[in-house]
Amino acid sequence: MPSEGVQLSPKEHILTDDEIIRVASLFVRSGVRKIRLTGGEPTVRKGLGTLISNTLYFMYHGTG
């Protein structure tokens, strides 16, 4: 890590869980079958397990 630290993105530039799920569901409806969560260190995101579960649900069951 640089001695001056790392500049983090402002919260308003980061998608919320609901926004990610909405985008993922739109992709799935358009035929996308593989979604990758990337950027920074996504595994430290709070609620990542729930986000993955919800995204997988929409991929396999649709959005209704």
mmCIF file of the N, C-alpha and C atoms, coordinates in Angstrom:
data_MODEL
# 
_entry.id   MODEL 
# 
loop_
_atom_site.group_PDB 
_atom_site.id 
_atom_site.type_symbol 
_atom_site.label_atom_id 
_atom_site.label_alt_id 
_atom_site.label_comp_id 
_atom_site.label_asym_id 
_atom_site.label_entity_id 
_atom_site.label_seq_id 
_atom_site.pdbx_PDB_ins_code 
_atom_site.Cartn_x 
_atom_site.Cartn_y 
_atom_site.Cartn_z 
_atom_site.occupancy 
_atom_site.B_iso_or_equiv 
_atom_site.pdbx_formal_charge 
_atom_site.auth_seq_id 
_atom_site.auth_comp_id 
_atom_site.auth_asym_id 
_atom_site.auth_atom_id 
_atom_site.pdbx_PDB_model_num 
ATOM 1   N N  . MET A 1 1  ? 0.849   -1.168  0.000   1.00 0.00 ? 1  MET A N  1 
ATOM 2   C CA . MET A 1 1  ? 0.000   0.000   0.000   1.00 0.00 ? 1  MET A CA 1 
ATOM 3   C C  . MET A 1 1  ? 0.896   1.233   0.000   1.00 0.00 ? 1  MET A C  1 
ATOM 4   N N  . PRO A 1 2  ? 0.536   2.248   -0.783  1.00 0.00 ? 2  PRO A N  1 
ATOM 5   C CA . PRO A 1 2  ? 1.338   3.467   -0.808  1.00 0.00 ? 2  PRO A CA 1 
ATOM 6   C C  . PRO A 1 2  ? 1.363   4.141   0.564   1.00 0.00 ? 2  PRO A C  1 
ATOM 7   N N  . SER A 1 3  ? 2.472   4.809   0.878   1.00 0.00 ? 3  SER A N  1 
ATOM 8   C CA . SER A 1 3  ? 2.601   5.465   2.183   1.00 0.00 ? 3  SER A CA 1 
ATOM 9   C C  . SER A 1 3  ? 1.552   6.550   2.384   1.00 0.00 ? 3  SER A C  1 
ATOM 10  N N  . GLU A 1 4  ? 1.076   7.158   1.281   1.00 0.00 ? 4  GLU A N  1 
ATOM 11  C CA . GLU A 1 4  ? 0.055   8.211   1.406   1.00 0.00 ? 4  GLU A CA 1 
ATOM 12  C C  . GLU A 1 4  ? -1.363  7.652   1.495   1.00 0.00 ? 4  GLU A C  1 
ATOM 13  N N  . GLY A 1 5  ? -1.481  6.327   1.490   1.00 0.00 ? 5  GLY A N  1 
ATOM 14  C CA . GLY A 1 5  ? -2.801  5.697   1.590   1.00 0.00 ? 5  GLY A CA 1 
ATOM 15  C C  . GLY A 1 5  ? -3.443  5.528   0.227   1.00 0.00 ? 5  GLY A C  1 
ATOM 16  N N  . VAL A 1 6  ? -4.683  5.122   0.246   1.00 0.00 ? 6  VAL A N  1 
ATOM 17  C CA . VAL A 1 6  ? -5.429  4.868   -0.978  1.00 0.00 ? 6  VAL A CA 1 
ATOM 18  C C  . VAL A 1 6  ? -6.675  5.742   -0.968  1.00 0.00 ? 6  VAL A C  1 
ATOM 19  N N  . GLN A 1 7  ? -6.921  6.421   -2.082  1.00 0.00 ? 7  GLN A N  1 
ATOM 20  C CA . GLN A 1 7  ? -8.112  7.261   -2.172  1.00 0.00 ? 7  GLN A CA 1 
ATOM 21  C C  . GLN A 1 7  ? -9.304  6.386   -2.564  1.00 0.00 ? 7  GLN A C  1 
ATOM 22  N N  . LEU A 1 8  ? -10.316 6.359   -1.712  1.00 0.00 ? 8  LEU A N  1 
ATOM 23  C CA . LEU A 1 8  ? -11.505 5.555   -1.967  1.00 0.00 ? 8  LEU A CA 1 
ATOM 24  C C  . LEU A 1 8  ? -12.527 6.362   -2.761  1.00 0.00 ? 8  LEU A C  1 
ATOM 25  N N  . SER A 1 9  ? -13.357 5.668   -3.504  1.00 0.00 ? 9  SER A N  1 
ATOM 26  C CA . SER A 1 9  ? -14.423 6.330   -4.259  1.00 0.00 ? 9  SER A CA 1 
ATOM 27  C C  . SER A 1 9  ? -15.477 6.844   -3.292  1.00 0.00 ? 9  SER A C  1 
ATOM 28  N N  . PRO A 1 10 ? -16.062 8.007   -3.602  1.00 0.00 ? 10 PRO A N  1 
ATOM 29  C CA . PRO A 1 10 ? -17.158 8.500   -2.757  1.00 0.00 ? 10 PRO A CA 1 
ATOM 30  C C  . PRO A 1 10 ? -18.335 7.526   -2.804  1.00 0.00 ? 10 PRO A C  1 
ATOM 31  N N  . LYS A 1 11 ? -19.068 7.422   -1.700  1.00 0.00 ? 11 LYS A N  1 
ATOM 32  C CA . LYS A 1 11 ? -20.188 6.474   -1.632  1.00 0.00 ? 11 LYS A CA 1 
ATOM 33  C C  . LYS A 1 11 ? -21.204 6.686   -2.740  1.00 0.00 ? 11 LYS A C  1 
ATOM 34  N N  . GLU A 1 12 ? -21.425 7.919   -3.144  1.00 0.00 ? 12 GLU A N  1 
ATOM 35  C CA . GLU A 1 12 ? -22.429 8.182   -4.184  1.00 0.00 ? 12 GLU A CA 1 
ATOM 36  C C  . GLU A 1 12 ? -21.993 7.656   -5.554  1.00 0.00 ? 12 GLU A C  1 
ATOM 37  N N  . HIS A 1 13 ? -20.729 7.253   -5.707  1.00 0.00 ? 13 HIS A N  1 
ATOM 38  C CA . HIS A 1 13 ? -20.242 6.672   -6.965  1.00 0.00 ? 13 HIS A CA 1 
ATOM 39  C C  . HIS A 1 13 ? -20.284 5.147   -6.956  1.00 0.00 ? 13 HIS A C  1 
ATOM 40  N N  . ILE A 1 14 ? -20.686 4.569   -5.838  1.00 0.00 ? 14 ILE A N  1 
ATOM 41  C CA . ILE A 1 14 ? -20.719 3.115   -5.700  1.00 0.00 ? 14 ILE A CA 1 
ATOM 42  C C  . ILE A 1 14 ? -22.169 2.649   -5.787  1.00 0.00 ? 14 ILE A C  1 
ATOM 43  N N  . LEU A 1 15 ? -22.425 1.645   -6.627  1.00 0.00 ? 15 LEU A N  1 
ATOM 44  C CA . LEU A 1 15 ? -23.785 1.124   -6.759  1.00 0.00 ? 15 LEU A CA 1 
ATOM 45  C C  . LEU A 1 15 ? -24.249 0.490   -5.450  1.00 0.00 ? 15 LEU A C  1 
ATOM 46  N N  . THR A 1 16 ? -25.515 0.714   -5.118  1.00 0.00 ? 16 THR A N  1 
ATOM 47  C CA . THR A 1 16 ? -26.105 0.049   -3.957  1.00 0.00 ? 16 THR A CA 1 
ATOM 48  C C  . THR A 1 16 ? -26.420 -1.399  -4.335  1.00 0.00 ? 16 THR A C  1 
ATOM 49  N N  . ASP A 1 17 ? -26.714 -2.221  -3.336  1.00 0.00 ? 17 ASP A N  1 
ATOM 50  C CA . ASP A 1 17 ? -27.099 -3.606  -3.614  1.00 0.00 ? 17 ASP A CA 1 
ATOM 51  C C  . ASP A 1 17 ? -28.323 -3.648  -4.521  1.00 0.00 ? 17 ASP A C  1 
ATOM 52  N N  . ASP A 1 18 ? -29.317 -2.818  -4.236  1.00 0.00 ? 18 ASP A N  1 
ATOM 53  C CA . ASP A 1 18 ? -30.532 -2.791  -5.063  1.00 0.00 ? 18 ASP A CA 1 
ATOM 54  C C  . ASP A 1 18 ? -30.224 -2.405  -6.504  1.00 0.00 ? 18 ASP A C  1 
ATOM 55  N N  . GLU A 1 19 ? -29.311 -1.456  -6.695  1.00 0.00 ? 19 GLU A N  1 
ATOM 56  C CA . GLU A 1 19 ? -28.936 -1.052  -8.056  1.00 0.00 ? 19 GLU A CA 1 
ATOM 57  C C  . GLU A 1 19 ? -28.221 -2.189  -8.790  1.00 0.00 ? 19 GLU A C  1 
ATOM 58  N N  . ILE A 1 20 ? -27.342 -2.887  -8.089  1.00 0.00 ? 20 ILE A N  1 
ATOM 59  C CA . ILE A 1 20 ? -26.627 -4.011  -8.707  1.00 0.00 ? 20 ILE A CA 1 
ATOM 60  C C  . ILE A 1 20 ? -27.614 -5.100  -9.109  1.00 0.00 ? 20 ILE A C  1 
ATOM 61  N N  . ILE A 1 21 ? -28.549 -5.421  -8.216  1.00 0.00 ? 21 ILE A N  1 
ATOM 62  C CA . ILE A 1 21 ? -29.539 -6.456  -8.519  1.00 0.00 ? 21 ILE A CA 1 
ATOM 63  C C  . ILE A 1 21 ? -30.420 -6.021  -9.685  1.00 0.00 ? 21 ILE A C  1 
ATOM 64  N N  . ARG A 1 22 ? -30.797 -4.759  -9.733  1.00 0.00 ? 22 ARG A N  1 
ATOM 65  C CA . ARG A 1 22 ? -31.623 -4.251  -10.843 1.00 0.00 ? 22 ARG A CA 1 
ATOM 66  C C  . ARG A 1 22 ? -30.875 -4.380  -12.170 1.00 0.00 ? 22 ARG A C  1 
ATOM 67  N N  . VAL A 1 23 ? -29.621 -3.962  -12.198 1.00 0.00 ? 23 VAL A N  1 
ATOM 68  C CA . VAL A 1 23 ? -28.822 -4.066  -13.424 1.00 0.00 ? 23 VAL A CA 1 
ATOM 69  C C  . VAL A 1 23 ? -28.640 -5.533  -13.810 1.00 0.00 ? 23 VAL A C  1 
ATOM 70  N N  . ALA A 1 24 ? -28.345 -6.379  -12.824 1.00 0.00 ? 24 ALA A N  1 
ATOM 71  C CA . ALA A 1 24 ? -28.167 -7.810  -13.100 1.00 0.00 ? 24 ALA A CA 1 
ATOM 72  C C  . ALA A 1 24 ? -29.441 -8.408  -13.682 1.00 0.00 ? 24 ALA A C  1 
ATOM 73  N N  . SER A 1 25 ? -30.595 -8.038  -13.140 1.00 0.00 ? 25 SER A N  1 
ATOM 74  C CA . SER A 1 25 ? -31.848 -8.595  -13.654 1.00 0.00 ? 25 SER A CA 1 
ATOM 75  C C  . SER A 1 25 ? -32.118 -8.122  -15.076 1.00 0.00 ? 25 SER A C  1 
ATOM 76  N N  . LEU A 1 26 ? -31.747 -6.883  -15.390 1.00 0.00 ? 26 LEU A N  1 
ATOM 77  C CA . LEU A 1 26 ? -31.894 -6.392  -16.767 1.00 0.00 ? 26 LEU A CA 1 
ATOM 78  C C  . LEU A 1 26 ? -30.971 -7.159  -17.711 1.00 0.00 ? 26 LEU A C  1 
ATOM 79  N N  . PHE A 1 27 ? -29.751 -7.422  -17.264 1.00 0.00 ? 27 PHE A N  1 
ATOM 80  C CA . PHE A 1 27 ? -28.821 -8.204  -18.081 1.00 0.00 ? 27 PHE A CA 1 
ATOM 81  C C  . PHE A 1 27 ? -29.373 -9.602  -18.339 1.00 0.00 ? 27 PHE A C  1 
ATOM 82  N N  . VAL A 1 28 ? -29.884 -10.243 -17.280 1.00 0.00 ? 28 VAL A N  1 
ATOM 83  C CA . VAL A 1 28 ? -30.413 -11.604 -17.410 1.00 0.00 ? 28 VAL A CA 1 
ATOM 84  C C  . VAL A 1 28 ? -31.574 -11.624 -18.398 1.00 0.00 ? 28 VAL A C  1 
ATOM 85  N N  . ARG A 1 29 ? -32.460 -10.639 -18.307 1.00 0.00 ? 29 ARG A N  1 
ATOM 86  C CA . ARG A 1 29 ? -33.585 -10.562 -19.250 1.00 0.00 ? 29 ARG A CA 1 
ATOM 87  C C  . ARG A 1 29 ? -33.112 -10.383 -20.683 1.00 0.00 ? 29 ARG A C  1 
ATOM 88  N N  . SER A 1 30 ? -31.921 -9.807  -20.842 1.00 0.00 ? 30 SER A N  1 
ATOM 89  C CA . SER A 1 30 ? -31.352 -9.590  -22.178 1.00 0.00 ? 30 SER A CA 1 
ATOM 90  C C  . SER A 1 30 ? -30.533 -10.783 -22.659 1.00 0.00 ? 30 SER A C  1 
ATOM 91  N N  . GLY A 1 31 ? -30.463 -11.840 -21.843 1.00 0.00 ? 31 GLY A N  1 
ATOM 92  C CA . GLY A 1 31 ? -29.772 -13.048 -22.270 1.00 0.00 ? 31 GLY A CA 1 
ATOM 93  C C  . GLY A 1 31 ? -28.418 -13.296 -21.638 1.00 0.00 ? 31 GLY A C  1 
ATOM 94  N N  . VAL A 1 32 ? -27.945 -12.395 -20.794 1.00 0.00 ? 32 VAL A N  1 
ATOM 95  C CA . VAL A 1 32 ? -26.649 -12.590 -20.134 1.00 0.00 ? 32 VAL A CA 1 
ATOM 96  C C  . VAL A 1 32 ? -26.775 -13.742 -19.140 1.00 0.00 ? 32 VAL A C  1 
ATOM 97  N N  . ARG A 1 33 ? -25.813 -14.628 -19.126 1.00 0.00 ? 33 ARG A N  1 
ATOM 98  C CA . ARG A 1 33 ? -25.843 -15.794 -18.243 1.00 0.00 ? 33 ARG A CA 1 
ATOM 99  C C  . ARG A 1 33 ? -24.660 -15.854 -17.283 1.00 0.00 ? 33 ARG A C  1 
ATOM 100 N N  . LYS A 1 34 ? -23.775 -14.881 -17.343 1.00 0.00 ? 34 LYS A N  1 
ATOM 101 C CA . LYS A 1 34 ? -22.618 -14.872 -16.447 1.00 0.00 ? 34 LYS A CA 1 
ATOM 102 C C  . LYS A 1 34 ? -22.404 -13.441 -15.972 1.00 0.00 ? 34 LYS A C  1 
ATOM 103 N N  . ILE A 1 35 ? -22.374 -13.253 -14.664 1.00 0.00 ? 35 ILE A N  1 
ATOM 104 C CA . ILE A 1 35 ? -22.172 -11.926 -14.082 1.00 0.00 ? 35 ILE A CA 1 
ATOM 105 C C  . ILE A 1 35 ? -20.992 -12.012 -13.128 1.00 0.00 ? 35 ILE A C  1 
ATOM 106 N N  . ARG A 1 36 ? -20.087 -11.050 -13.238 1.00 0.00 ? 36 ARG A N  1 
ATOM 107 C CA . ARG A 1 36 ? -18.902 -11.011 -12.388 1.00 0.00 ? 36 ARG A CA 1 
ATOM 108 C C  . ARG A 1 36 ? -18.922 -9.720  -11.571 1.00 0.00 ? 36 ARG A C  1 
ATOM 109 N N  . LEU A 1 37 ? -18.759 -9.835  -10.270 1.00 0.00 ? 37 LEU A N  1 
ATOM 110 C CA . LEU A 1 37 ? -18.653 -8.658  -9.407  1.00 0.00 ? 37 LEU A CA 1 
ATOM 111 C C  . LEU A 1 37 ? -17.168 -8.372  -9.213  1.00 0.00 ? 37 LEU A C  1 
ATOM 112 N N  . THR A 1 38 ? -16.721 -7.227  -9.700  1.00 0.00 ? 38 THR A N  1 
ATOM 113 C CA . THR A 1 38 ? -15.298 -6.891  -9.648  1.00 0.00 ? 38 THR A CA 1 
ATOM 114 C C  . THR A 1 38 ? -15.113 -5.461  -9.163  1.00 0.00 ? 38 THR A C  1 
ATOM 115 N N  . GLY A 1 39 ? -13.868 -5.075  -9.064  1.00 0.00 ? 39 GLY A N  1 
ATOM 116 C CA . GLY A 1 39 ? -13.542 -3.697  -8.724  1.00 0.00 ? 39 GLY A CA 1 
ATOM 117 C C  . GLY A 1 39 ? -13.091 -3.581  -7.283  1.00 0.00 ? 39 GLY A C  1 
ATOM 118 N N  . GLY A 1 40 ? -11.921 -3.019  -7.110  1.00 0.00 ? 40 GLY A N  1 
ATOM 119 C CA . GLY A 1 40 ? -11.410 -2.877  -5.755  1.00 0.00 ? 40 GLY A CA 1 
ATOM 120 C C  . GLY A 1 40 ? -11.292 -4.234  -5.093  1.00 0.00 ? 40 GLY A C  1 
ATOM 121 N N  . GLU A 1 41 ? -11.883 -4.360  -3.967  1.00 0.00 ? 41 GLU A N  1 
ATOM 122 C CA . GLU A 1 41 ? -11.888 -5.626  -3.234  1.00 0.00 ? 41 GLU A CA 1 
ATOM 123 C C  . GLU A 1 41 ? -13.334 -5.962  -2.889  1.00 0.00 ? 41 GLU A C  1 
ATOM 124 N N  . PRO A 1 42 ? -14.075 -6.537  -3.849  1.00 0.00 ? 42 PRO A N  1 
ATOM 125 C CA . PRO A 1 42 ? -15.505 -6.771  -3.621  1.00 0.00 ? 42 PRO A CA 1 
ATOM 126 C C  . PRO A 1 42 ? -15.809 -7.722  -2.472  1.00 0.00 ? 42 PRO A C  1 
ATOM 127 N N  . THR A 1 43 ? -14.835 -8.556  -2.082  1.00 0.00 ? 43 THR A N  1 
ATOM 128 C CA . THR A 1 43 ? -15.122 -9.524  -1.022  1.00 0.00 ? 43 THR A CA 1 
ATOM 129 C C  . THR A 1 43 ? -15.213 -8.879  0.355   1.00 0.00 ? 43 THR A C  1 
ATOM 130 N N  . VAL A 1 44 ? -14.840 -7.612  0.504   1.00 0.00 ? 44 VAL A N  1 
ATOM 131 C CA . VAL A 1 44 ? -14.978 -6.943  1.797   1.00 0.00 ? 44 VAL A CA 1 
ATOM 132 C C  . VAL A 1 44 ? -16.255 -6.109  1.860   1.00 0.00 ? 44 VAL A C  1 
ATOM 133 N N  . ARG A 1 45 ? -17.048 -6.127  0.823   1.00 0.00 ? 45 ARG A N  1 
ATOM 134 C CA . ARG A 1 45 ? -18.308 -5.376  0.799   1.00 0.00 ? 45 ARG A CA 1 
ATOM 135 C C  . ARG A 1 45 ? -19.263 -5.965  1.837   1.00 0.00 ? 45 ARG A C  1 
ATOM 136 N N  . LYS A 1 46 ? -19.851 -5.101  2.658   1.00 0.00 ? 46 LYS A N  1 
ATOM 137 C CA . LYS A 1 46 ? -20.826 -5.555  3.646   1.00 0.00 ? 46 LYS A CA 1 
ATOM 138 C C  . LYS A 1 46 ? -22.031 -6.138  2.924   1.00 0.00 ? 46 LYS A C  1 
ATOM 139 N N  . GLY A 1 47 ? -22.507 -7.269  3.403   1.00 0.00 ? 47 GLY A N  1 
ATOM 140 C CA . GLY A 1 47 ? -23.685 -7.891  2.820   1.00 0.00 ? 47 GLY A CA 1 
ATOM 141 C C  . GLY A 1 47 ? -23.430 -8.601  1.504   1.00 0.00 ? 47 GLY A C  1 
ATOM 142 N N  . LEU A 1 48 ? -22.175 -8.935  1.217   1.00 0.00 ? 48 LEU A N  1 
ATOM 143 C CA . LEU A 1 48 ? -21.841 -9.565  -0.063  1.00 0.00 ? 48 LEU A CA 1 
ATOM 144 C C  . LEU A 1 48 ? -22.582 -10.889 -0.257  1.00 0.00 ? 48 LEU A C  1 
ATOM 145 N N  . GLY A 1 49 ? -22.699 -11.680 0.794   1.00 0.00 ? 49 GLY A N  1 
ATOM 146 C CA . GLY A 1 49 ? -23.394 -12.965 0.680   1.00 0.00 ? 49 GLY A CA 1 
ATOM 147 C C  . GLY A 1 49 ? -24.842 -12.798 0.247   1.00 0.00 ? 49 GLY A C  1 
ATOM 148 N N  . THR A 1 50 ? -25.528 -11.832 0.836   1.00 0.00 ? 50 THR A N  1 
ATOM 149 C CA . THR A 1 50 ? -26.917 -11.555 0.469   1.00 0.00 ? 50 THR A CA 1 
ATOM 150 C C  . THR A 1 50 ? -26.998 -11.048 -0.959  1.00 0.00 ? 50 THR A C  1 
ATOM 151 N N  . LEU A 1 51 ? -26.079 -10.181 -1.336  1.00 0.00 ? 51 LEU A N  1 
ATOM 152 C CA . LEU A 1 51 ? -26.058 -9.652  -2.701  1.00 0.00 ? 51 LEU A CA 1 
ATOM 153 C C  . LEU A 1 51 ? -25.884 -10.788 -3.712  1.00 0.00 ? 51 LEU A C  1 
ATOM 154 N N  . ILE A 1 52 ? -24.968 -11.694 -3.444  1.00 0.00 ? 52 ILE A N  1 
ATOM 155 C CA . ILE A 1 52 ? -24.742 -12.827 -4.348  1.00 0.00 ? 52 ILE A CA 1 
ATOM 156 C C  . ILE A 1 52 ? -25.981 -13.720 -4.396  1.00 0.00 ? 52 ILE A C  1 
ATOM 157 N N  . SER A 1 53 ? -26.564 -14.011 -3.234  1.00 0.00 ? 53 SER A N  1 
ATOM 158 C CA . SER A 1 53 ? -27.765 -14.852 -3.193  1.00 0.00 ? 53 SER A CA 1 
ATOM 159 C C  . SER A 1 53 ? -28.901 -14.244 -4.001  1.00 0.00 ? 53 SER A C  1 
ATOM 160 N N  . ASN A 1 54 ? -29.134 -12.949 -3.822  1.00 0.00 ? 54 ASN A N  1 
ATOM 161 C CA . ASN A 1 54 ? -30.212 -12.281 -4.551  1.00 0.00 ? 54 ASN A CA 1 
ATOM 162 C C  . ASN A 1 54 ? -29.940 -12.248 -6.049  1.00 0.00 ? 54 ASN A C  1 
ATOM 163 N N  . THR A 1 55 ? -28.702 -12.005 -6.424  1.00 0.00 ? 55 THR A N  1 
ATOM 164 C CA . THR A 1 55 ? -28.349 -11.978 -7.845  1.00 0.00 ? 55 THR A CA 1 
ATOM 165 C C  . THR A 1 55 ? -28.545 -13.359 -8.463  1.00 0.00 ? 55 THR A C  1 
ATOM 166 N N  . LEU A 1 56 ? -28.097 -14.402 -7.767  1.00 0.00 ? 56 LEU A N  1 
ATOM 167 C CA . LEU A 1 56 ? -28.287 -15.767 -8.266  1.00 0.00 ? 56 LEU A CA 1 
ATOM 168 C C  . LEU A 1 56 ? -29.765 -16.116 -8.377  1.00 0.00 ? 56 LEU A C  1 
ATOM 169 N N  . TYR A 1 57 ? -30.558 -15.674 -7.408  1.00 0.00 ? 57 TYR A N  1 
ATOM 170 C CA . TYR A 1 57 ? -31.997 -15.942 -7.459  1.00 0.00 ? 57 TYR A CA 1 
ATOM 171 C C  . TYR A 1 57 ? -32.588 -15.387 -8.754  1.00 0.00 ? 57 TYR A C  1 
ATOM 172 N N  . PHE A 1 58 ? -32.270 -14.133 -9.067  1.00 0.00 ? 58 PHE A N  1 
ATOM 173 C CA . PHE A 1 58 ? -32.811 -13.524 -10.279 1.00 0.00 ? 58 PHE A CA 1 
ATOM 174 C C  . PHE A 1 58 ? -32.284 -14.198 -11.535 1.00 0.00 ? 58 PHE A C  1 
ATOM 175 N N  . MET A 1 59 ? -31.054 -14.686 -11.483 1.00 0.00 ? 59 MET A N  1 
ATOM 176 C CA . MET A 1 59 ? -30.500 -15.361 -12.657 1.00 0.00 ? 59 MET A CA 1 
ATOM 177 C C  . MET A 1 59 ? -31.221 -16.680 -12.926 1.00 0.00 ? 59 MET A C  1 
ATOM 178 N N  . TYR A 1 60 ? -31.620 -17.385 -11.869 1.00 0.00 ? 60 TYR A N  1 
ATOM 179 C CA . TYR A 1 60 ? -32.229 -18.700 -12.049 1.00 0.00 ? 60 TYR A CA 1 
ATOM 180 C C  . TYR A 1 60 ? -33.754 -18.691 -12.026 1.00 0.00 ? 60 TYR A C  1 
ATOM 181 N N  . HIS A 1 61 ? -34.352 -17.681 -11.399 1.00 0.00 ? 61 HIS A N  1 
ATOM 182 C CA . HIS A 1 61 ? -35.809 -17.660 -11.266 1.00 0.00 ? 61 HIS A CA 1 
ATOM 183 C C  . HIS A 1 61 ? -36.461 -16.480 -11.972 1.00 0.00 ? 61 HIS A C  1 
ATOM 184 N N  . GLY A 1 62 ? -35.670 -15.556 -12.466 1.00 0.00 ? 62 GLY A N  1 
ATOM 185 C CA . GLY A 1 62 ? -36.226 -14.378 -13.126 1.00 0.00 ? 62 GLY A CA 1 
ATOM 186 C C  . GLY A 1 62 ? -36.741 -13.372 -12.112 1.00 0.00 ? 62 GLY A C  1 
ATOM 187 N N  . THR A 1 63 ? -37.286 -12.297 -12.616 1.00 0.00 ? 63 THR A N  1 
ATOM 188 C CA . THR A 1 63 ? -37.752 -11.213 -11.754 1.00 0.00 ? 63 THR A CA 1 
ATOM 189 C C  . THR A 1 63 ? -39.264 -11.153 -11.674 1.00 0.00 ? 63 THR A C  1 
ATOM 190 N N  . GLY A 1 64 ? -39.929 -12.150 -12.201 1.00 0.00 ? 64 GLY A N  1 
ATOM 191 C CA . GLY A 1 64 ? -41.379 -12.198 -12.087 1.00 0.00 ? 64 GLY A CA 1 
ATOM 192 C C  . GLY A 1 64 ? -42.056 -11.631 -13.199 1.00 0.00 ? 64 GLY A C  1 
# 
